[in-house]
Amino acid sequence: MISAEAAVLFFHLVNRFIKMRYAQKSADILLKIEKIKDRIVTIDKNISYKSSKYHD
């Protein structure tokens, strides 16, 4: 069985490699997620505005 320290070290190395390899892709993905979040918030605000307008 692998020791916990070795597993953690291995995970960190793999994680660092993945971050270097996919830094640009993950940045693009994060940007897309932020845009989607903004869109959802905007839609949510529009819905709550419309529903408050009709229910007064």
JOCORPE-V350143 format. One record per backbone hydrogen bond with DSSP energy under -0.5 kcal/mol. NH is the residue of the N-H (numbers start at 1). CO is the residue of the C=O. Records with the same first field share a line. If there is no record, write none. Layout:
NH: CO  CO
This chain:
7: 3
8: 4
9: 5
10: 6
11: 7
12: 8
13: 9
14: 10
15: 11
16: 12
17: 13
18: 14
19: 15
20: 16
21: 17
22: 18
23: 19  20
26: 22
27: 23
28: 24
29: 25
30: 26
31: 27
32: 28
33: 29
34: 30
35: 31
36: 32
37: 33
38: 34
39: 35
40: 36
41: 37
42: 38
43: 39
44: 40
45: 41
46: 42
47: 43
48: 44
49: 45
50: 46
51: 47
52: 48
53: 49
54: 50
55: 51
